[in-house]
Amino acid sequence: MRHRLVYILLLLAFTLTADADNLGYSKEKPLIFGIDADYAPMEFVDEHGVPQGFDIEFTQRLMSRMDIPFTYAPNSWANIAGDVLNGKVDLGMMVYSPYRKDLTNYSHAVFRLYYQIVYKKNSKVRFGLREVKGKKIALMKSRPLVDTLANAGATPIIVNDLVKAFFDLDKGKYDAVICFRYQARYHLEKSNFTNLASSDLALTPREYCYVSHSKELIDAINEMLDRMETDGEIEDVYGNIKAAFGKNVIPMWVWIFLATIIIAGLITMIEQQRRAKKRILSEMMRAKKSEELKDIFLSNLSHALRTPLNAIIGFSDLLLNSSNSQMPEDEQKELLELINNNGLQLLHLINELLSLSDIIGNSQTFERTVTDIVQAMSEYASETRMQLKERVEIRVEEPVGGLRAFIDAKLLRLVTMHMLDNARLYTSDGTITLAYYRKDDGLYVEVRDTGSGLPDKLKENIFALLSDRNTYIQEETPGLGLSICKAIIDKVGGKVGVTDNKESGRGSIFWFWTPVKILT
């Protein structure tokens, strides 16, 4: 009797364990996986009635690893979505929606979906969110996207058949169609829409997840997804989307980061080939005509480049090594903003280096034309005024009777705007004054501010920051802008300088004089 009881208990324990492993699903009662019968290339039913697509392949692998028998329930998307949310089917795949998060259970993101906008190639408008105002935009039902388009002034039109929407777009029924990137590539290639083009939209990517009424099932799927990602099985299946349909799943900030690394590599090559005539750094080194200045310049420039690069690499490594569950979304956004800001800072430095190289290397020429100085200065002041801090105002002191001169308008704008930008950045309250007048057969321009003034260590060599040892480009220094100003003014035979604003008791006065023919 005792042996029989032990046998029964062991059999019961084995049965319960088996049920627990596969969450109660069996061959007699398989998991029902609801699929969209017409959602190529992710999931669809072919002409033979057989389910196909990337979701099908990946779910087969997932269920096999979890030892869960399952069967398919193909249907239209409208019915499948309702069946999943109502629990009529056990599992489906769906784009995460904050509006549905309390109605069902979502898994971790299997991968992310990026938006594209499809339009006619002969359209005069290059579509983006800023250009959709007043336009008829077709899209599959998506409340967040509909809200975004409505806020942008567009007319969203919900469609149920994406392929038909592309044909209607080709006939002129809509101005554009918005869908996910892989859908655009797949259907444009499959149906050979030679008159349609697509481009990326700056919208937040959406997460593609498993969804079920059973939290226990989703928890088990999450655990298995982590293992499959580690094993590379997710990339093995969904990576084919990138290969087959040209899908780029890398966010834009990563491309910016990679481009920054490439630029940094080019600069390193320039440093190693100092004597090469066409390299930016060699042009600047020949202009300095000093081997010592070459070494100082490279040392300081390397310091300036390392600062944003270290930030970009460090923050991106932190993102790559942290899963979504480990890092809150607001922290991820903050890190991405830091990466973007440092990338822009590095790009700005490279652009300034290129400008300085063009000027010193004689590739920048100056074309003199008749210029209304009064009108030009007024435009510069207006442009600066829109960027001023709240307690700062800008004034213009102009000569009586107007002033016209035979001068290069690009030269005038570049130097004047650099000095105005410098004053704007270092003035938190008070006044910025732009003054100009005829002087010694030329044009004299000065920018006075009531800002923080120049640190003593920068006063003697503010226009050539990279030529002094230990004078790095940092937040408290004005970068290469003033060096560019001096290079331009030197090239046309002018003068440039800076003094303390003694009249106001604070701030600085930046000025330049250039020989020009005054007409009035």
TIKOLPA-670607 format. One record per residue (C-alpha): residue in one letter; x, y negated, z negated; residue number from 1. Coordinates in steps of 0.1 Angstrom, whole numbers, plus 2048, in hexadecimal, padded with zeros to 3 digits. Layout:
# TIKOLPA-670607
['a' [X Y Z] NUM];
...
END
This chain:
# TIKOLPA-670607
['m' [800 800 800] 1];
['r' [81C 7E8 7F6] 2];
['h' [82F 7EF 817] 3];
['r' [810 7E9 82B] 4];
['l' [80A 7C8 81A] 5];
['v' [82E 7BD 821] 6];
['y' [82B 7C7 845] 7];
['i' [80B 7B2 848] 8];
['l' [81B 794 838] 9];
['l' [839 796 84F] 10];
['l' [823 79A 86E] 11];
['l' [80F 77C 863] 12];
['a' [82E 767 85C] 13];
['f' [83C 770 87F] 14];
['t' [81B 767 88F] 15];
['l' [819 745 87D] 16];
['t' [83E 73E 886] 17];
['a' [837 745 8AB] 18];
['d' [819 72F 8AB] 19];
['a' [82D 713 89A] 20];
['d' [849 715 8B3] 21];
['n' [831 70F 8D0] 22];
['l' [818 6FA 8BD] 23];
['g' [7FD 713 8C1] 24];
['y' [7FD 715 8E7] 25];
['s' [7FE 737 8F7] 26];
['k' [7F8 748 918] 27];
['e' [7D4 74D 90F] 28];
['k' [7D2 729 904] 29];
['p' [7EC 715 917] 30];
['l' [7F3 6F0 914] 31];
['i' [7E0 6DC 92D] 32];
['f' [7F6 6C2 940] 33];
['g' [7E1 6A8 951] 34];
['i' [7F0 69B 971] 35];
['d' [7E6 680 98B] 36];
['a' [7DF 693 9AB] 37];
['d' [7EB 675 9C0] 38];
['y' [809 664 9AF] 39];
['a' [826 66C 9C6] 40];
['p' [842 671 9C1] 41];
['m' [83E 675 99B] 42];
['e' [821 68E 99B] 43];
['f' [808 699 9B6] 44];
['v' [7F7 6B7 9C6] 45];
['d' [805 6C1 9E8] 46];
['e' [7F1 6CD A06] 47];
['h' [7F2 6F0 9F8] 48];
['g' [7E3 6E6 9D7] 49];
['v' [804 6EA 9C5] 50];
['p' [80F 6D0 9AB] 51];
['q' [82F 6BE 9B5] 52];
['g' [845 6A1 9AA] 53];
['f' [85F 697 992] 54];
['d' [847 698 974] 55];
['i' [83E 6BC 97D] 56];
['e' [862 6C7 97E] 57];
['f' [86C 6B6 95E] 58];
['t' [84D 6C2 94B] 59];
['q' [854 6E6 956] 60];
['r' [877 6E3 947] 61];
['l' [86A 6D2 928] 62];
['m' [84F 6EC 921] 63];
['s' [867 708 929] 64];
['r' [880 6FC 90F] 65];
['m' [863 6F8 8F6] 66];
['d' [856 71A 8FE] 67];
['i' [833 70C 904] 68];
['p' [81D 71C 91F] 69];
['f' [80A 702 933] 70];
['t' [7F4 6FC 951] 71];
['y' [7EC 6DE 967] 72];
['a' [7CC 6CA 968] 73];
['p' [7CE 6B4 988] 74];
['n' [7B5 698 98A] 75];
['s' [7B2 673 995] 76];
['w' [7C6 65B 97F] 77];
['a' [7A6 64B 971] 78];
['n' [79A 66C 964] 79];
['i' [7BC 679 958] 80];
['a' [7C2 659 944] 81];
['g' [7A1 65D 933] 82];
['d' [7A5 683 92D] 83];
['v' [7C7 67D 91D] 84];
['l' [7BB 662 906] 85];
['n' [79B 676 8FD] 86];
['g' [7AF 696 8F7] 87];
['k' [79E 6A9 913] 88];
['v' [7C1 6B2 91F] 89];
['d' [7DE 6B9 908] 90];
['l' [7FA 6A5 91A] 91];
['g' [800 68C 935] 92];
['m' [819 672 941] 93];
['m' [811 64D 93F] 94];
['v' [821 62A 93E] 95];
['y' [823 61D 91A] 96];
['s' [808 603 913] 97];
['p' [806 5EF 8F2] 98];
['y' [7E0 5EE 8F8] 99];
['r' [7DF 615 8F5] 100];
['k' [7F8 61B 8DA] 101];
['d' [7DE 61F 8BF] 102];
['l' [7C8 636 8D5] 103];
['t' [7E1 651 8DC] 104];
['n' [805 65D 8D5] 105];
['y' [823 653 8EC] 106];
['s' [844 665 8EE] 107];
['h' [866 655 8F2] 108];
['a' [86B 646 914] 109];
['v' [875 660 92D] 110];
['f' [882 644 943] 111];
['r' [879 620 94B] 112];
['l' [866 611 969] 113];
['y' [86F 5F1 97A] 114];
['y' [857 5DB 98E] 115];
['q' [85A 5D0 9B2] 116];
['i' [845 5B9 9C7] 117];
['v' [83E 5C3 9EC] 118];
['y' [836 5A9 A06] 119];
['k' [838 5A3 A2B] 120];
['k' [85A 59E A3A] 121];
['n' [84F 57F A4E] 122];
['s' [841 56F A2F] 123];
['k' [84F 54C A2A] 124];
['v' [84D 551 A04] 125];
['r' [868 565 9F2] 126];
['f' [851 574 9D8] 127];
['g' [858 572 9B2] 128];
['l' [843 56A 994] 129];
['r' [847 545 99C] 130];
['e' [83A 549 9BF] 131];
['v' [81A 55D 9B8] 132];
['k' [804 53F 9AE] 133];
['g' [7E5 53F 9C4] 134];
['k' [7EF 561 9D4] 135];
['k' [7DA 581 9D6] 136];
['i' [7EF 59C 9C6] 137];
['a' [7E4 5C1 9C7] 138];
['l' [7EE 5D9 9AB] 139];
['m' [7E4 5F8 999] 140];
['k' [7D2 5F2 978] 141];
['s' [7EA 5E4 95E] 142];
['r' [7DD 5CC 944] 143];
['p' [7FF 5BD 93B] 144];
['l' [807 5B7 960] 145];
['v' [7E4 5A9 967] 146];
['d' [7E9 590 94A] 147];
['t' [80B 586 957] 148];
['l' [7FE 580 97A] 149];
['a' [7E0 56D 96D] 150];
['n' [7F6 556 958] 151];
['a' [80C 550 977] 152];
['g' [7ED 544 98A] 153];
['a' [7EA 562 9A1] 154];
['t' [7CA 575 9AA] 155];
['p' [7CF 59A 99E] 156];
['i' [7BC 5B4 9B3] 157];
['i' [7BA 5D7 9A3] 158];
['v' [7BD 5F3 9BC] 159];
['n' [7BB 619 9B7] 160];
['d' [7CE 624 9D6] 161];
['l' [7F1 615 9D9] 162];
['v' [7F8 622 9FC] 163];
['k' [7D8 612 A09] 164];
['a' [7E2 5F2 9F8] 165];
['f' [803 5F2 A0C] 166];
['f' [7EF 5F7 A2C] 167];
['d' [7D7 5DB A22] 168];
['l' [7F5 5C4 A1A] 169];
['d' [803 5CC A3D] 170];
['k' [7E2 5C1 A4B] 171];
['g' [7E2 5A0 A37] 172];
['k' [7C7 5A9 A1D] 173];
['y' [7DF 5A0 A01] 174];
['d' [7FD 589 9FD] 175];
['a' [811 5A4 9EA] 176];
['v' [80F 5C5 9D7] 177];
['i' [820 5CB 9B5] 178];
['c' [82A 5EE 9AB] 179];
['f' [847 601 99C] 180];
['r' [867 601 9AF] 181];
['y' [868 626 9B7] 182];
['q' [844 624 9C4] 183];
['a' [84D 607 9DB] 184];
['r' [86C 619 9E9] 185];
['y' [85A 63B 9EC] 186];
['h' [83B 62E 9FF] 187];
['l' [84D 615 A15] 188];
['e' [864 630 A21] 189];
['k' [84A 64B A23] 190];
['s' [831 636 A37] 191];
['n' [84C 623 A4A] 192];
['f' [83F 600 A42] 193];
['t' [858 5EE A58] 194];
['n' [846 5CC A53] 195];
['l' [847 5CD A2D] 196];
['a' [864 5C5 A15] 197];
['s' [868 5C8 9EF] 198];
['s' [87C 5B6 9D4] 199];
['d' [880 5B9 9AF] 200];
['l' [86A 5A6 996] 201];
['a' [878 598 975] 202];
['l' [85F 5AB 960] 203];
['t' [865 5C0 941] 204];
['p' [86A 5E4 94C] 205];
['r' [84F 5FD 940] 206];
['e' [855 61E 92E] 207];
['y' [84A 63E 93E] 208];
['c' [840 657 922] 209];
['y' [82E 676 91A] 210];
['v' [80C 670 908] 211];
['s' [7F5 686 8F4] 212];
['h' [7DA 685 8DA] 213];
['s' [7F0 69D 8C5] 214];
['k' [80B 68C 8B1] 215];
['e' [81A 6AD 8A8] 216];
['l' [81F 6B5 8CD] 217];
['i' [82F 693 8D4] 218];
['d' [846 696 8B7] 219];
['a' [852 6B7 8C4] 220];
['i' [856 6A9 8E7] 221];
['n' [86B 68C 8D9] 222];
['e' [882 6A4 8C9] 223];
['m' [887 6B7 8E9] 224];
['l' [88A 697 8FE] 225];
['d' [8A8 68D 8E9] 226];
['r' [8B9 6AF 8F0] 227];
['m' [8B1 6AD 915] 228];
['e' [8BF 68A 918] 229];
['t' [8DF 696 906] 230];
['d' [8E1 6B3 91E] 231];
['g' [8DC 69C 93C] 232];
['e' [8BC 6AE 946] 233];
['i' [8A7 68E 949] 234];
['e' [8C0 67E 960] 235];
['d' [8C2 69F 973] 236];
['v' [89D 69C 97C] 237];
['y' [894 677 97D] 238];
['g' [8B6 66D 98A] 239];
['n' [8AB 67B 9AB] 240];
['i' [893 65D 9AE] 241];
['k' [8B2 646 9B0] 242];
['a' [8C2 65C 9CA] 243];
['a' [8A3 664 9DF] 244];
['f' [892 642 9DF] 245];
['g' [8AD 629 9D8] 246];
['k' [8A0 622 9B5] 247];
['n' [8B7 60D 9A0] 248];
['v' [8AF 614 97B] 249];
['i' [8CA 5FD 96E] 250];
['p' [8BE 5DD 95F] 251];
['m' [8C9 5BC 96F] 252];
['w' [8DE 5B2 951] 253];
['v' [8F3 5D1 956] 254];
['w' [8FA 5C6 97A] 255];
['i' [905 5A4 96D] 256];
['f' [91B 5B5 954] 257];
['l' [92B 5CB 96F] 258];
['a' [930 5AD 985] 259];
['t' [941 59B 969] 260];
['i' [959 5B8 964] 261];
['i' [961 5B8 989] 262];
['i' [968 592 988] 263];
['a' [97E 597 96A] 264];
['g' [991 5B3 97D] 265];
['l' [996 59B 99A] 266];
['i' [9A5 581 983] 267];
['t' [9BC 59B 974] 268];
['m' [9C8 5A3 997] 269];
['i' [9CE 57E 99D] 270];
['e' [9E3 57D 97D] 271];
['q' [9F8 59A 989] 272];
['q' [9FD 58A 9AC] 273];
['r' [A06 566 9A0] 274];
['r' [A19 55E 9C0] 275];
['a' [9FC 568 9D8] 276];
['k' [9F2 548 9EB] 277];
['k' [9CD 54F 9ED] 278];
['r' [9C7 557 9C9] 279];
['i' [9B7 53D 9B2] 280];
['l' [9D0 540 997] 281];
['s' [9EE 53E 9AE] 282];
['e' [9DF 51E 9BD] 283];
['m' [9DD 50E 99B] 284];
['m' [A00 51A 992] 285];
['r' [A0F 50B 9B1] 286];
['a' [9FD 4EA 9A9] 287];
['k' [A0C 4EA 986] 288];
['k' [A2F 4F2 996] 289];
['s' [A3B 500 975] 290];
['e' [A41 523 96B] 291];
['e' [A3B 51B 947] 292];
['l' [A19 50C 94F] 293];
['k' [A10 52B 962] 294];
['d' [A16 541 944] 295];
['i' [A03 529 92D] 296];
['f' [9E5 528 945] 297];
['l' [9E3 54E 948] 298];
['s' [9E5 552 922] 299];
['n' [9CA 539 91B] 300];
['l' [9B3 546 937] 301];
['s' [9B6 56A 92B] 302];
['h' [9AB 55E 909] 303];
['a' [98D 54C 919] 304];
['l' [983 56B 92D] 305];
['r' [987 583 910] 306];
['t' [96E 571 8F9] 307];
['p' [94F 577 90F] 308];
['l' [95B 598 91C] 309];
['n' [960 5A6 8F9] 310];
['a' [93D 59B 8F0] 311];
['i' [92E 5AA 910] 312];
['i' [940 5CB 90B] 313];
['g' [939 5CD 8E5] 314];
['f' [914 5C5 8E7] 315];
['s' [90F 5DC 905] 316];
['d' [921 5F9 8F3] 317];
['l' [90A 5F3 8D5] 318];
['l' [8EB 5F6 8EC] 319];
['l' [8F8 615 8FE] 320];
['n' [900 627 8DE] 321];
['s' [8DF 61F 8CD] 322];
['s' [8BE 62F 8D6] 323];
['n' [89D 61C 8D7] 324];
['s' [892 62B 8B6] 325];
['q' [8B2 61F 8A4] 326];
['m' [8B1 5FB 8AF] 327];
['p' [893 5E4 8AC] 328];
['e' [887 5D4 8CC] 329];
['d' [88F 5B1 8C0] 330];
['e' [8B3 5BA 8B9] 331];
['q' [8B6 5CA 8DB] 332];
['k' [8A9 5AA 8EB] 333];
['e' [8C1 595 8D7] 334];
['l' [8DE 5AA 8E2] 335];
['l' [8D3 5A8 906] 336];
['e' [8D1 582 903] 337];
['l' [8F4 581 8F5] 338];
['i' [901 596 911] 339];
['n' [8EF 580 92B] 340];
['n' [8FC 560 91B] 341];
['n' [920 56C 91A] 342];
['g' [91D 578 93E] 343];
['l' [911 555 948] 344];
['q' [92D 545 935] 345];
['l' [946 55B 947] 346];
['l' [936 554 968] 347];
['h' [937 52F 961] 348];
['l' [95C 531 95A] 349];
['i' [963 544 97A] 350];
['n' [94F 52A 98E] 351];
['e' [963 50E 97F] 352];
['l' [984 520 987] 353];
['l' [979 524 9AB] 354];
['s' [96F 4FF 9AD] 355];
['l' [991 4F4 99F] 356];
['s' [9A3 50C 9B7] 357];
['d' [991 4FE 9D5] 358];
['i' [99A 4DA 9CC] 359];
['i' [9BE 4E1 9C4] 360];
['g' [9C3 4F9 9E1] 361];
['n' [9B6 4DF 9FB] 362];
['s' [998 4F4 A05] 363];
['q' [981 4D9 9F6] 364];
['t' [97F 4BB A0D] 365];
['f' [96E 49A A07] 366];
['e' [957 489 A20] 367];
['r' [950 464 A1B] 368];
['t' [92D 457 A23] 369];
['v' [919 438 A1B] 370];
['t' [90B 43E 9F9] 371];
['d' [8F2 42A 9E4] 372];
['i' [905 42B 9C3] 373];
['v' [8E7 41C 9AF] 374];
['q' [8CF 437 9BB] 375];
['a' [8E8 453 9B6] 376];
['m' [8F0 448 992] 377];
['s' [8CB 445 98A] 378];
['e' [8C6 469 996] 379];
['y' [8E3 476 981] 380];
['a' [8D5 464 962] 381];
['s' [8B2 472 968] 382];
['e' [8BF 495 96D] 383];
['t' [8D3 493 94C] 384];
['r' [8B6 483 939] 385];
['m' [8A1 4A2 93D] 386];
['q' [8BC 4B7 92B] 387];
['l' [8C3 49F 90E] 388];
['k' [8BD 4A8 8E9] 389];
['e' [89F 498 8D9] 390];
['r' [8B1 47B 8C8] 391];
['v' [8C7 472 8E5] 392];
['e' [8BF 458 901] 393];
['i' [8D2 44F 920] 394];
['r' [8D7 42C 92E] 395];
['v' [8E4 41F 94F] 396];
['e' [8F8 3FF 953] 397];
['e' [8F7 3F6 977] 398];
['p' [906 3D8 98A] 399];
['v' [8EF 3BB 994] 400];
['g' [8E6 3BC 9B9] 401];
['g' [8EC 3E1 9BE] 402];
['l' [90A 3F3 9CB] 403];
['r' [911 408 9EA] 404];
['a' [932 419 9F2] 405];
['f' [943 42E A0C] 406];
['i' [94A 44D 9F6] 407];
['d' [946 473 9F5] 408];
['a' [924 479 9E4] 409];
['k' [92E 49B 9D8] 410];
['l' [94D 48D 9C7] 411];
['l' [938 472 9B6] 412];
['r' [91E 48B 9AA] 413];
['l' [936 4A6 99E] 414];
['v' [94D 48F 989] 415];
['t' [930 479 97B] 416];
['m' [91A 497 972] 417];
['h' [938 4A9 961] 418];
['m' [93D 48B 94B] 419];
['l' [918 487 944] 420];
['d' [915 4AC 93B] 421];
['n' [933 4A9 924] 422];
['a' [923 48C 912] 423];
['r' [901 49E 910] 424];
['l' [911 4BD 901] 425];
['y' [923 4AA 8E5] 426];
['t' [908 490 8DD] 427];
['s' [8ED 49B 8C4] 428];
['d' [8DF 478 8BE] 429];
['g' [8E4 454 8CA] 430];
['t' [8EB 448 8ED] 431];
['i' [8FD 452 90D] 432];
['t' [905 435 924] 433];
['l' [90D 438 949] 434];
['a' [91E 418 956] 435];
['y' [92D 411 978] 436];
['y' [93A 3F3 98C] 437];
['r' [953 3E8 9A6] 438];
['k' [977 3E5 99A] 439];
['d' [998 3E1 9AC] 440];
['d' [98C 3EB 9CF] 441];
['g' [97B 409 9C2] 442];
['l' [95F 417 9AD] 443];
['y' [962 419 987] 444];
['v' [94A 431 973] 445];
['e' [949 437 94E] 446];
['v' [934 44D 937] 447];
['r' [932 441 913] 448];
['d' [923 457 8F8] 449];
['t' [91D 456 8D2] 450];
['g' [924 47A 8CD] 451];
['s' [93D 48D 8B8] 452];
['g' [95B 480 8CB] 453];
['l' [97A 492 8D5] 454];
['p' [98F 4A7 8BD] 455];
['d' [9B2 499 8B9] 456];
['k' [9C3 4B7 8C8] 457];
['l' [9AF 4B2 8E9] 458];
['k' [9B3 48C 8EE] 459];
['e' [9D5 48D 8FF] 460];
['n' [9CD 4A8 918] 461];
['i' [9A7 4AB 91B] 462];
['f' [9A9 4AC 941] 463];
['a' [9C0 4CA 942] 464];
['l' [9B5 4E1 926] 465];
['l' [9C6 500 934] 466];
['s' [9E9 4F0 937] 467];
['d' [9F0 4ED 912] 468];
['r' [9F9 50B 8FD] 469];
['n' [9DF 516 8E3] 470];
['t' [9C5 4FE 8F2] 471];
['y' [9AB 518 8FB] 472];
['i' [988 515 90B] 473];
['q' [971 518 8ED] 474];
['e' [94F 50A 8E3] 475];
['e' [95E 4E9 8D7] 476];
['t' [971 4E3 8F8] 477];
['p' [960 4D7 918] 478];
['g' [96D 4F4 92E] 479];
['l' [97C 4EE 950] 480];
['g' [963 4D3 95B] 481];
['l' [97A 4B6 952] 482];
['s' [997 4C7 962] 483];
['i' [983 4C9 982] 484];
['c' [97B 4A4 97F] 485];
['k' [9A0 49B 97C] 486];
['a' [9A9 4B1 999] 487];
['i' [98F 4A0 9AF] 488];
['i' [999 47D 9A5] 489];
['d' [9BE 484 9A9] 490];
['k' [9B8 491 9CC] 491];
['v' [9A7 471 9D7] 492];
['g' [9C1 45B 9C6] 493];
['g' [9AC 44F 9A9] 494];
['k' [9AF 44F 983] 495];
['v' [99D 45F 967] 496];
['g' [99F 45C 941] 497];
['v' [98E 45D 91F] 498];
['t' [98F 447 900] 499];
['d' [97D 445 8DF] 500];
['n' [95C 431 8DF] 501];
['k' [968 417 8C6] 502];
['e' [94B 400 8CD] 503];
['s' [932 419 8BF] 504];
['g' [94B 426 8A5] 505];
['r' [945 44A 8B1] 506];
['g' [945 45E 8D1] 507];
['s' [95A 45C 8F1] 508];
['i' [95D 449 911] 509];
['f' [965 45D 930] 510];
['w' [96D 449 950] 511];
['f' [97A 44C 973] 512];
['w' [984 434 98F] 513];
['t' [986 43E 9B3] 514];
['p' [991 428 9D1] 515];
['v' [973 423 9E8] 516];
['k' [967 40A A01] 517];
['i' [94C 3F5 9F0] 518];
['l' [931 3EA A09] 519];
['t' [91B 3D4 9F3] 520];
END
